[in-house]
């Protein structure tokens, strides 16, 4: 079983992906975790390096070159990753888990009861964390943050809907409400809205009305970034998809294999939600037209392009709960009626 955590000062093998300022983006260990190594040496894609584990920051493992000072790497933290604290208020930033994976592993017998999943049981700071951060350089480069007062709501609707954008929008209003929405080709296919009055997430249509109300407030902070179409369409099944009813196998791993075999054979797009342990660990497995797109670790805000990260989870929690929801068709005719129109929802809100 591959290690799922590292100790400060541990020497780790990593593989070079591409150059960044002051070092290289790398893939770390057998689990292929995203990382960064600070080095002045010249390397090419595919080179295998040895680095010293420093810490995890903004979803990446930071390494210093072997025999160099870890403190030197920490001075570069703000320069080499997206700093989410600059994009939304402090309360919106995902905090690091105070409980280690090793400690959570000792809770293996405390798995949620089997049955239909309740989104409110998912353990994360707020439901908006279910929407992943940018997953590639294009998404990071196109990330935009502003106060709605600098533009206006109608401009934003035109940009998103008229531009047929596939993206994520997150908001933080002055009255401490939070919203997030997924858009697929300009239409909303998933939305959360939470406030002091409505702390638990509700239906997408109601959440969309809350999001639009927040966007009517001049001081609302807005963050928008693009996401790949196959990721968003697969995630849309979590909100708009139909439940795939299949008999549970003896273990979560067997159940997962059966679900994946079914989706692959039928070439379906889907989102599998996995809940395990206590405190609950959450994974979203994204499948597009029968092909695995990746696995999103909600608590750690990490996205993996393969399913290797699930091996450790199923080893620790053999009775984890899995639910699969299947998305509709992604052809051009179906997309016109898939999800919710921002402009129509805003007109309805204004009339009510």
Protein Blocks (a to p, Z undefined) as FASTA:
>chain_A
ZZfbdcehiacddddfbdcehiacddehjkopacddddfbdcdehiacddddfbdeehia
cdddehiafklmmmmmmmmpccfklmmcfklpccddfbdfklmmmmmmmccdeddddfkl
pgcfbfklmpccdfbfklmmmpccddfklmcfklmmmmmmmnopacddddddfkopacdd
ddeehiacbdcdddfklmbccdfklmmmmmmmmmmpmklccddddddfklmmmmmmmmmm
ccddddddfblklmmmmmmmmmmmnopacdddddedjdddddddddeehiafbdcdfklo
pacfbfklmmmmmmmmmmbccdddddddfbfklmmmgcjdfklmmmmmmmZZ
